[in-house]
């Protein structure tokens, strides 16, 4: 299943933690899956409490995506998010 406008609405209804970039992706090599991309440097620079807040957010986003029947995976990326996304 591909990312849809309805999924986007459900995801945007979940309040994200401040100063974190999360991208929703789809990849040709994983048809039927929607990816949640996060950036290692952002996660590692957070306090333990803030990391837990991010993990709870990611879990809620994953549940929102899966509620539409899509399978979901986390796509961790080394480094920082692209410029202009913060």
GUTIMAR-155048 format. One record per atom (N, C-alpha, C, CB): residue number from 1; residue in one letter; chain; x, y, z. Coordinates in nm, 4 decimals. Glycine has a CB too. Layout:
<sites>
+-----+------+------+----------+----------+----------+
| pos | code | unit |        X |        Y |        Z |
+-----+------+------+----------+----------+----------+
| NUM |    a |    A |        X |        Y |        Z |
...
+-----+------+------+----------+----------+----------+
</sites>
This chain:
<sites>
+-----+------+------+----------+----------+----------+
| pos | code | unit |        X |        Y |        Z |
+-----+------+------+----------+----------+----------+
|   1 |    x |    A |   0.0845 |  -0.1183 |   0.0000 |
|   1 |    x |    A |   0.0000 |   0.0000 |   0.0000 |
|   1 |    x |    A |   0.0884 |   0.1238 |   0.0000 |
|   1 |    x |    A |  -0.0958 |   0.0003 |   0.1219 |
|   2 |    x |    A |   0.0504 |   0.2212 |  -0.0755 |
|   2 |    x |    A |   0.1261 |   0.3453 |  -0.0845 |
|   2 |    x |    A |   0.0755 |   0.4478 |   0.0156 |
|   2 |    x |    A |   0.1187 |   0.4020 |  -0.2257 |
|   3 |    x |    A |   0.1592 |   0.5447 |   0.0413 |
|   3 |    x |    A |   0.1251 |   0.6573 |   0.1285 |
|   3 |    x |    A |   0.0105 |   0.7350 |   0.0658 |
|   3 |    x |    A |   0.2484 |   0.7499 |   0.1521 |
|   4 |    x |    A |  -0.0910 |   0.7649 |   0.1458 |
|   4 |    x |    A |  -0.2085 |   0.8349 |   0.0938 |
|   4 |    x |    A |  -0.2305 |   0.9667 |   0.1678 |
|   4 |    x |    A |  -0.3335 |   0.7459 |   0.1055 |
|   5 |    x |    A |  -0.3157 |   1.0478 |   0.1117 |
|   5 |    x |    A |  -0.3502 |   1.1757 |   0.1741 |
|   5 |    x |    A |  -0.4144 |   1.1526 |   0.3112 |
|   5 |    x |    A |  -0.4457 |   1.2566 |   0.0829 |
|   6 |    x |    A |  -0.4952 |   1.0483 |   0.3230 |
|   6 |    x |    A |  -0.5601 |   1.0158 |   0.4505 |
|   6 |    x |    A |  -0.4571 |   0.9782 |   0.5568 |
|   6 |    x |    A |  -0.6604 |   0.9010 |   0.4317 |
|   7 |    x |    A |  -0.3542 |   0.9023 |   0.5157 |
|   7 |    x |    A |  -0.2466 |   0.8697 |   0.6095 |
|   7 |    x |    A |  -0.1774 |   0.9969 |   0.6552 |
|   7 |    x |    A |  -0.1446 |   0.7734 |   0.5452 |
|   8 |    x |    A |  -0.1516 |   1.0857 |   0.5604 |
|   8 |    x |    A |  -0.0868 |   1.2125 |   0.5929 |
|   8 |    x |    A |  -0.1656 |   1.2920 |   0.6946 |
|   8 |    x |    A |  -0.0675 |   1.2947 |   0.4680 |
|   9 |    x |    A |  -0.2961 |   1.2954 |   0.6779 |
|   9 |    x |    A |  -0.3819 |   1.3662 |   0.7727 |
|   9 |    x |    A |  -0.3720 |   1.3039 |   0.9116 |
|   9 |    x |    A |  -0.5277 |   1.3651 |   0.7243 |
|  10 |    x |    A |  -0.3737 |   1.1703 |   0.9176 |
|  10 |    x |    A |  -0.3639 |   1.1005 |   1.0461 |
|  10 |    x |    A |  -0.2274 |   1.1246 |   1.1119 |
|  10 |    x |    A |  -0.3874 |   0.9493 |   1.0266 |
|  11 |    x |    A |  -0.1225 |   1.1243 |   1.0322 |
|  11 |    x |    A |   0.0121 |   1.1458 |   1.0866 |
|  11 |    x |    A |   0.0273 |   1.2884 |   1.1379 |
|  11 |    x |    A |   0.1190 |   1.1164 |   0.9799 |
|  12 |    x |    A |  -0.0230 |   1.3850 |   1.0614 |
|  12 |    x |    A |  -0.0107 |   1.5252 |   1.1031 |
|  12 |    x |    A |  -0.0966 |   1.5571 |   1.2253 |
|  12 |    x |    A |  -0.0494 |   1.6172 |   0.9881 |
|  13 |    x |    A |  -0.1905 |   1.4714 |   1.2581 |
|  13 |    x |    A |  -0.2715 |   1.4907 |   1.3783 |
|  13 |    x |    A |  -0.1930 |   1.4561 |   1.5050 |
|  13 |    x |    A |  -0.3986 |   1.4056 |   1.3706 |
|  14 |    x |    A |  -0.0825 |   1.3826 |   1.4888 |
|  14 |    x |    A |   0.0020 |   1.3454 |   1.6021 |
|  14 |    x |    A |   0.1057 |   1.4562 |   1.6202 |
|  14 |    x |    A |   0.0711 |   1.2048 |   1.5796 |
|  15 |    x |    A |   0.1086 |   1.5154 |   1.7380 |
|  15 |    x |    A |   0.2008 |   1.6261 |   1.7635 |
|  15 |    x |    A |   0.3437 |   1.5734 |   1.7774 |
|  15 |    x |    A |   0.1592 |   1.7036 |   1.8910 |
|  16 |    x |    A |   0.4349 |   1.6205 |   1.6894 |
|  16 |    x |    A |   0.5724 |   1.5721 |   1.6972 |
|  16 |    x |    A |   0.6511 |   1.6434 |   1.8069 |
|  16 |    x |    A |   0.6421 |   1.5902 |   1.5630 |
|  17 |    x |    A |   0.7543 |   1.5780 |   1.8590 |
|  17 |    x |    A |   0.8434 |   1.6458 |   1.9537 |
|  17 |    x |    A |   0.9143 |   1.7615 |   1.8829 |
|  17 |    x |    A |   0.9474 |   1.5459 |   2.0138 |
|  18 |    x |    A |   0.9541 |   1.8616 |   1.9584 |
|  18 |    x |    A |   1.0253 |   1.9760 |   1.8995 |
|  18 |    x |    A |   1.1636 |   1.9344 |   1.8514 |
|  18 |    x |    A |   1.0373 |   2.0910 |   2.0014 |
|  19 |    x |    A |   1.2085 |   2.0034 |   1.7483 |
|  19 |    x |    A |   1.3453 |   1.9898 |   1.6966 |
|  19 |    x |    A |   1.3814 |   1.8496 |   1.6504 |
|  19 |    x |    A |   1.4421 |   2.0318 |   1.8011 |
|  20 |    x |    A |   1.2863 |   1.7786 |   1.5938 |
|  20 |    x |    A |   1.3142 |   1.6464 |   1.5398 |
|  20 |    x |    A |   1.2561 |   1.6404 |   1.3986 |
|  20 |    x |    A |   1.2544 |   1.5332 |   1.6312 |
|  21 |    x |    A |   1.3312 |   1.5824 |   1.3064 |
|  21 |    x |    A |   1.2856 |   1.5681 |   1.1687 |
|  21 |    x |    A |   1.2566 |   1.4209 |   1.1452 |
|  21 |    x |    A |   1.3916 |   1.6224 |   1.0666 |
|  22 |    x |    A |   1.1355 |   1.3923 |   1.0997 |
|  22 |    x |    A |   1.0951 |   1.2570 |   1.0632 |
|  22 |    x |    A |   1.0337 |   1.2664 |   0.9245 |
|  22 |    x |    A |   0.9940 |   1.1946 |   1.1682 |
|  23 |    x |    A |   1.0826 |   1.1841 |   0.8330 |
|  23 |    x |    A |   1.0293 |   1.1816 |   0.6970 |
|  23 |    x |    A |   0.9487 |   1.0541 |   0.6769 |
|  23 |    x |    A |   1.1433 |   1.1915 |   0.5921 |
|  24 |    x |    A |   0.8405 |   1.0654 |   0.6043 |
|  24 |    x |    A |   0.7610 |   0.9484 |   0.5663 |
|  24 |    x |    A |   0.7980 |   0.9173 |   0.4213 |
|  24 |    x |    A |   0.6039 |   0.9740 |   0.5835 |
|  25 |    x |    A |   0.8369 |   0.7925 |   0.3961 |
|  25 |    x |    A |   0.8884 |   0.7554 |   0.2651 |
|  25 |    x |    A |   0.8212 |   0.6296 |   0.2113 |
|  25 |    x |    A |   1.0384 |   0.7349 |   0.2720 |
|  26 |    x |    A |   0.8368 |   0.6087 |   0.0836 |
|  26 |    x |    A |   0.8026 |   0.4798 |   0.0229 |
|  26 |    x |    A |   0.9176 |   0.4455 |  -0.0710 |
|  26 |    x |    A |   0.6626 |   0.4846 |  -0.0541 |
|  27 |    x |    A |   0.9500 |   0.3170 |  -0.0801 |
|  27 |    x |    A |   1.0636 |   0.2741 |  -0.1611 |
|  27 |    x |    A |   1.0202 |   0.1660 |  -0.2574 |
|  27 |    x |    A |   1.1786 |   0.2240 |  -0.0726 |
|  28 |    x |    A |   1.0750 |   0.1732 |  -0.3780 |
|  28 |    x |    A |   1.0420 |   0.0754 |  -0.4818 |
|  28 |    x |    A |   1.0856 |  -0.0654 |  -0.4430 |
|  28 |    x |    A |   1.1069 |   0.1149 |  -0.6137 |
|  29 |    x |    A |   1.1945 |  -0.0766 |  -0.3629 |
|  29 |    x |    A |   1.2427 |  -0.2091 |  -0.3254 |
|  29 |    x |    A |   1.1618 |  -0.2729 |  -0.2124 |
|  29 |    x |    A |   1.3872 |  -0.2004 |  -0.2848 |
|  30 |    x |    A |   1.0707 |  -0.1970 |  -0.1525 |
|  30 |    x |    A |   0.9799 |  -0.2498 |  -0.0499 |
|  30 |    x |    A |   0.8364 |  -0.2107 |  -0.0837 |
|  30 |    x |    A |   1.0189 |  -0.1973 |   0.0915 |
|  31 |    x |    A |   0.7798 |  -0.2658 |  -0.1900 |
|  31 |    x |    A |   0.6420 |  -0.2291 |  -0.2243 |
|  31 |    x |    A |   0.5461 |  -0.2735 |  -0.1141 |
|  31 |    x |    A |   0.6008 |  -0.2918 |  -0.3595 |
|  32 |    x |    A |   0.4489 |  -0.1909 |  -0.0879 |
|  32 |    x |    A |   0.3527 |  -0.2236 |   0.0172 |
|  32 |    x |    A |   0.3933 |  -0.1754 |   0.1544 |
|  32 |    x |    A |   0.3318 |  -0.3700 |   0.0219 |
|  33 |    x |    A |   0.5122 |  -0.1166 |   0.1655 |
|  33 |    x |    A |   0.5605 |  -0.0655 |   0.2932 |
|  33 |    x |    A |   0.5707 |   0.0860 |   0.2895 |
|  33 |    x |    A |   0.6963 |  -0.1270 |   0.3280 |
|  34 |    x |    A |   0.5477 |   0.1472 |   0.4027 |
|  34 |    x |    A |   0.5695 |   0.2902 |   0.4209 |
|  34 |    x |    A |   0.6815 |   0.3037 |   0.5234 |
|  34 |    x |    A |   0.4372 |   0.3653 |   0.4676 |
|  35 |    x |    A |   0.7791 |   0.3869 |   0.4928 |
|  35 |    x |    A |   0.8941 |   0.4029 |   0.5807 |
|  35 |    x |    A |   0.8833 |   0.5268 |   0.6675 |
|  35 |    x |    A |   1.0206 |   0.4089 |   0.4996 |
|  36 |    x |    A |   0.9369 |   0.5157 |   0.7876 |
|  36 |    x |    A |   0.9507 |   0.6305 |   0.8775 |
|  36 |    x |    A |   1.1012 |   0.6524 |   0.8919 |
|  36 |    x |    A |   0.8790 |   0.6061 |   1.0197 |
|  37 |    x |    A |   1.1515 |   0.7603 |   0.8308 |
|  37 |    x |    A |   1.2952 |   0.7880 |   0.8315 |
|  37 |    x |    A |   1.3293 |   0.8840 |   0.9439 |
|  37 |    x |    A |   1.3407 |   0.8459 |   0.6961 |
|  38 |    x |    A |   1.4315 |   0.8478 |   1.0207 |
|  38 |    x |    A |   1.4814 |   0.9350 |   1.1260 |
|  38 |    x |    A |   1.6326 |   0.9406 |   1.1177 |
|  38 |    x |    A |   1.4357 |   0.8863 |   1.2654 |
|  39 |    x |    A |   1.6916 |   1.0436 |   1.1776 |
|  39 |    x |    A |   1.8329 |   1.0745 |   1.1599 |
|  39 |    x |    A |   1.9099 |   1.0548 |   1.2902 |
|  39 |    x |    A |   1.8501 |   1.2178 |   1.1095 |
|  40 |    x |    A |   2.0151 |   0.9730 |   1.2801 |
|  40 |    x |    A |   2.0913 |   0.9284 |   1.3971 |
|  40 |    x |    A |   2.1444 |   1.0433 |   1.4825 |
|  40 |    x |    A |   2.2064 |   0.8427 |   1.3526 |
|  41 |    x |    A |   2.2043 |   1.1440 |   1.4206 |
|  41 |    x |    A |   2.2643 |   1.2519 |   1.4990 |
|  41 |    x |    A |   2.1609 |   1.3257 |   1.5838 |
|  41 |    x |    A |   2.3346 |   1.3500 |   1.4068 |
|  42 |    x |    A |   2.0405 |   1.3394 |   1.5324 |
|  42 |    x |    A |   1.9357 |   1.4054 |   1.6108 |
|  42 |    x |    A |   1.8988 |   1.3223 |   1.7328 |
|  42 |    x |    A |   1.8114 |   1.4301 |   1.5244 |
|  43 |    x |    A |   1.8798 |   1.1940 |   1.7133 |
|  43 |    x |    A |   1.8385 |   1.1062 |   1.8231 |
|  43 |    x |    A |   1.9476 |   1.0996 |   1.9296 |
|  43 |    x |    A |   1.8063 |   0.9644 |   1.7705 |
|  44 |    x |    A |   2.0730 |   1.0849 |   1.8864 |
|  44 |    x |    A |   2.1834 |   1.0678 |   1.9810 |
|  44 |    x |    A |   2.2136 |   1.1951 |   2.0597 |
|  44 |    x |    A |   2.3076 |   1.0232 |   1.9073 |
|  45 |    x |    A |   2.1747 |   1.3107 |   2.0081 |
|  45 |    x |    A |   2.2024 |   1.4360 |   2.0792 |
|  45 |    x |    A |   2.0963 |   1.4681 |   2.1850 |
|  45 |    x |    A |   2.2115 |   1.5510 |   1.9798 |
|  46 |    x |    A |   1.9904 |   1.3888 |   2.1906 |
|  46 |    x |    A |   1.8810 |   1.4150 |   2.2841 |
|  46 |    x |    A |   1.9076 |   1.3516 |   2.4202 |
|  46 |    x |    A |   1.7492 |   1.3630 |   2.2271 |
|  47 |    x |    A |   1.8442 |   1.4082 |   2.5212 |
|  47 |    x |    A |   1.8491 |   1.3457 |   2.6535 |
|  47 |    x |    A |   1.7701 |   1.2156 |   2.6502 |
|  47 |    x |    A |   1.7931 |   1.4415 |   2.7630 |
|  48 |    x |    A |   1.7902 |   1.1348 |   2.7515 |
|  48 |    x |    A |   1.7179 |   1.0068 |   2.7578 |
|  48 |    x |    A |   1.5666 |   1.0289 |   2.7623 |
|  48 |    x |    A |   1.7629 |   0.9260 |   2.8811 |
|  49 |    x |    A |   1.5228 |   1.1277 |   2.8369 |
|  49 |    x |    A |   1.3793 |   1.1565 |   2.8469 |
|  49 |    x |    A |   1.3238 |   1.2005 |   2.7108 |
|  49 |    x |    A |   1.3531 |   1.2661 |   2.9537 |
|  50 |    x |    A |   1.3997 |   1.2821 |   2.6394 |
|  50 |    x |    A |   1.3555 |   1.3296 |   2.5074 |
|  50 |    x |    A |   1.3570 |   1.2150 |   2.4064 |
|  50 |    x |    A |   1.4457 |   1.4458 |   2.4580 |
|  51 |    x |    A |   1.4547 |   1.1243 |   2.4165 |
|  51 |    x |    A |   1.4582 |   1.0068 |   2.3291 |
|  51 |    x |    A |   1.3340 |   0.9214 |   2.3498 |
|  51 |    x |    A |   1.5851 |   0.9233 |   2.3552 |
|  52 |    x |    A |   1.2932 |   0.9063 |   2.4746 |
|  52 |    x |    A |   1.1728 |   0.8302 |   2.5051 |
|  52 |    x |    A |   1.0495 |   0.8971 |   2.4449 |
|  52 |    x |    A |   1.1563 |   0.8149 |   2.6565 |
|  53 |    x |    A |   1.0438 |   1.0289 |   2.4522 |
|  53 |    x |    A |   0.9336 |   1.1041 |   2.3915 |
|  53 |    x |    A |   0.9295 |   1.0804 |   2.2398 |
|  53 |    x |    A |   0.9480 |   1.2557 |   2.4222 |
|  54 |    x |    A |   1.0462 |   1.0800 |   2.1764 |
|  54 |    x |    A |   1.0537 |   1.0549 |   2.0323 |
|  54 |    x |    A |   1.0087 |   0.9128 |   2.0008 |
|  54 |    x |    A |   1.1969 |   1.0783 |   1.9802 |
|  55 |    x |    A |   1.0506 |   0.8153 |   2.0803 |
|  55 |    x |    A |   1.0102 |   0.6768 |   2.0572 |
|  55 |    x |    A |   0.8585 |   0.6598 |   2.0698 |
|  55 |    x |    A |   1.0818 |   0.5838 |   2.1557 |
|  56 |    x |    A |   0.7983 |   0.7271 |   2.1676 |
|  56 |    x |    A |   0.6528 |   0.7221 |   2.1817 |
|  56 |    x |    A |   0.5843 |   0.7842 |   2.0604 |
|  56 |    x |    A |   0.6086 |   0.7942 |   2.3099 |
|  57 |    x |    A |   0.6392 |   0.8957 |   2.0111 |
|  57 |    x |    A |   0.5861 |   0.9602 |   1.8916 |
|  57 |    x |    A |   0.5950 |   0.8659 |   1.7712 |
|  57 |    x |    A |   0.6621 |   1.0911 |   1.8629 |
|  58 |    x |    A |   0.7110 |   0.8037 |   1.7521 |
|  58 |    x |    A |   0.7302 |   0.7125 |   1.6391 |
|  58 |    x |    A |   0.6350 |   0.5936 |   1.6468 |
|  58 |    x |    A |   0.8751 |   0.6631 |   1.6347 |
|  59 |    x |    A |   0.6135 |   0.5422 |   1.7666 |
|  59 |    x |    A |   0.5196 |   0.4308 |   1.7845 |
|  59 |    x |    A |   0.3781 |   0.4732 |   1.7446 |
|  59 |    x |    A |   0.5213 |   0.3811 |   1.9314 |
|  60 |    x |    A |   0.3374 |   0.5926 |   1.7841 |
|  60 |    x |    A |   0.2038 |   0.6424 |   1.7512 |
|  60 |    x |    A |   0.1892 |   0.6629 |   1.6010 |
|  60 |    x |    A |   0.1755 |   0.7737 |   1.8255 |
|  61 |    x |    A |   0.2931 |   0.7170 |   1.5367 |
|  61 |    x |    A |   0.2902 |   0.7356 |   1.3909 |
|  61 |    x |    A |   0.2817 |   0.5997 |   1.3220 |
|  61 |    x |    A |   0.4162 |   0.8136 |   1.3422 |
|  62 |    x |    A |   0.3575 |   0.5034 |   1.3703 |
|  62 |    x |    A |   0.3532 |   0.3693 |   1.3106 |
|  62 |    x |    A |   0.2127 |   0.3093 |   1.3217 |
|  62 |    x |    A |   0.4562 |   0.2765 |   1.3790 |
|  63 |    x |    A |   0.1500 |   0.3234 |   1.4370 |
|  63 |    x |    A |   0.0144 |   0.2723 |   1.4539 |
|  63 |    x |    A |  -0.0834 |   0.3423 |   1.3592 |
|  63 |    x |    A |  -0.0311 |   0.2899 |   1.5991 |
|  64 |    x |    A |  -0.0640 |   0.4726 |   1.3401 |
|  64 |    x |    A |  -0.1506 |   0.5475 |   1.2483 |
|  64 |    x |    A |  -0.1362 |   0.4942 |   1.1062 |
|  64 |    x |    A |  -0.1171 |   0.6983 |   1.2524 |
|  65 |    x |    A |  -0.0143 |   0.4693 |   1.0625 |
|  65 |    x |    A |   0.0083 |   0.4160 |   0.9275 |
|  65 |    x |    A |  -0.0508 |   0.2765 |   0.9145 |
|  65 |    x |    A |   0.1588 |   0.4129 |   0.8945 |
|  66 |    x |    A |  -0.0256 |   0.1923 |   1.0127 |
|  66 |    x |    A |  -0.0750 |   0.0544 |   1.0072 |
|  66 |    x |    A |  -0.2266 |   0.0468 |   1.0149 |
|  66 |    x |    A |  -0.0147 |  -0.0268 |   1.1195 |
|  67 |    x |    A |  -0.2911 |   0.1478 |   1.0715 |
|  67 |    x |    A |  -0.4380 |   0.1467 |   1.0788 |
|  67 |    x |    A |  -0.5009 |   0.1562 |   0.9402 |
|  67 |    x |    A |  -0.4879 |   0.2623 |   1.1665 |
|  68 |    x |    A |  -0.4235 |   0.1966 |   0.8393 |
|  68 |    x |    A |  -0.4720 |   0.2027 |   0.7018 |
|  68 |    x |    A |  -0.4405 |   0.0747 |   0.6247 |
|  68 |    x |    A |  -0.4114 |   0.3224 |   0.6305 |
|  69 |    x |    A |  -0.3857 |  -0.0231 |   0.6932 |
|  69 |    x |    A |  -0.3543 |  -0.1511 |   0.6306 |
|  69 |    x |    A |  -0.2162 |  -0.1576 |   0.5679 |
|  69 |    x |    A |  -0.4556 |  -0.1814 |   0.5272 |
|  70 |    x |    A |  -0.1377 |  -0.0538 |   0.5835 |
|  70 |    x |    A |  -0.0022 |  -0.0528 |   0.5281 |
|  70 |    x |    A |   0.0947 |  -0.1137 |   0.6281 |
|  70 |    x |    A |   0.0415 |   0.0909 |   0.4912 |
|  71 |    x |    A |   0.1975 |  -0.1772 |   0.5763 |
|  71 |    x |    A |   0.3062 |  -0.2244 |   0.6611 |
|  71 |    x |    A |   0.4059 |  -0.1097 |   0.6736 |
|  71 |    x |    A |   0.3742 |  -0.3545 |   0.6024 |
|  72 |    x |    A |   0.4793 |  -0.1091 |   0.7823 |
|  72 |    x |    A |   0.5633 |   0.0055 |   0.8136 |
|  72 |    x |    A |   0.7003 |  -0.0408 |   0.8600 |
|  72 |    x |    A |   0.4974 |   0.0933 |   0.9204 |
|  73 |    x |    A |   0.8038 |   0.0348 |   0.8247 |
|  73 |    x |    A |   0.9373 |   0.0067 |   0.8758 |
|  73 |    x |    A |   1.0058 |   0.1370 |   0.9134 |
|  73 |    x |    A |   1.0211 |  -0.0708 |   0.7719 |
|  74 |    x |    A |   1.1039 |   0.1266 |   1.0029 |
|  74 |    x |    A |   1.1841 |   0.2424 |   1.0421 |
|  74 |    x |    A |   1.3112 |   0.2416 |   0.9585 |
|  74 |    x |    A |   1.2172 |   0.2404 |   1.1956 |
|  75 |    x |    A |   1.3464 |   0.3572 |   0.9082 |
|  75 |    x |    A |   1.4612 |   0.3728 |   0.8203 |
|  75 |    x |    A |   1.5577 |   0.4712 |   0.8858 |
|  75 |    x |    A |   1.4180 |   0.4218 |   0.6779 |
|  76 |    x |    A |   1.6523 |   0.4185 |   0.9641 |
|  76 |    x |    A |   1.7491 |   0.5039 |   1.0305 |
|  76 |    x |    A |   1.8577 |   0.5474 |   0.9338 |
|  76 |    x |    A |   1.8104 |   0.4323 |   1.1500 |
|  77 |    x |    A |   1.8933 |   0.6751 |   0.9392 |
|  77 |    x |    A |   1.9947 |   0.7302 |   0.8499 |
|  77 |    x |    A |   2.1067 |   0.7902 |   0.9350 |
|  77 |    x |    A |   1.9333 |   0.8376 |   0.7537 |
|  78 |    x |    A |   2.2298 |   0.7543 |   0.9036 |
|  78 |    x |    A |   2.3439 |   0.8117 |   0.9745 |
|  78 |    x |    A |   2.3568 |   0.9593 |   0.9396 |
|  78 |    x |    A |   2.4744 |   0.7359 |   0.9400 |
|  79 |    x |    A |   2.3946 |   1.0393 |   1.0351 |
|  79 |    x |    A |   2.4173 |   1.1805 |   1.0106 |
|  79 |    x |    A |   2.2980 |   1.2686 |   1.0437 |
|  79 |    x |    A |   2.4549 |   1.2005 |   0.8691 |
|  80 |    x |    A |   2.2999 |   1.3860 |   0.9854 |
|  80 |    x |    A |   2.1983 |   1.4873 |   1.0099 |
|  80 |    x |    A |   2.0938 |   1.4854 |   0.9001 |
|  80 |    x |    A |   2.2617 |   1.6259 |   1.0203 |
|  81 |    x |    A |   1.9750 |   1.5435 |   0.9276 |
|  81 |    x |    A |   1.8745 |   1.5567 |   0.8218 |
|  81 |    x |    A |   1.9231 |   1.6560 |   0.7164 |
|  81 |    x |    A |   1.7380 |   1.6022 |   0.8807 |
|  82 |    x |    A |   1.8650 |   1.6521 |   0.5957 |
|  82 |    x |    A |   1.9028 |   1.7471 |   0.4916 |
|  82 |    x |    A |   1.8812 |   1.8908 |   0.5386 |
|  82 |    x |    A |   1.8227 |   1.7206 |   0.3636 |
|  83 |    x |    A |   1.9614 |   1.9805 |   0.4885 |
|  83 |    x |    A |   1.9471 |   2.1217 |   0.5253 |
|  83 |    x |    A |   1.8093 |   2.1725 |   0.4904 |
|  83 |    x |    A |   2.0531 |   2.2069 |   0.4560 |
|  84 |    x |    A |   1.7625 |   2.2653 |   0.5727 |
|  84 |    x |    A |   1.6336 |   2.3277 |   0.5459 |
|  84 |    x |    A |   1.5126 |   2.2480 |   0.5922 |
|  84 |    x |    A |   1.6215 |   2.3525 |   0.4018 |
|  85 |    x |    A |   1.5362 |   2.1360 |   0.6612 |
|  85 |    x |    A |   1.4225 |   2.0545 |   0.7060 |
|  85 |    x |    A |   1.3918 |   2.0723 |   0.8527 |
|  85 |    x |    A |   1.4489 |   1.9094 |   0.6783 |
|  86 |    x |    A |   1.4695 |   2.1545 |   0.9231 |
|  86 |    x |    A |   1.4445 |   2.1679 |   1.0653 |
|  86 |    x |    A |   1.3570 |   2.2841 |   1.0955 |
|  86 |    x |    A |   1.5716 |   2.1808 |   1.1398 |
+-----+------+------+----------+----------+----------+
</sites>
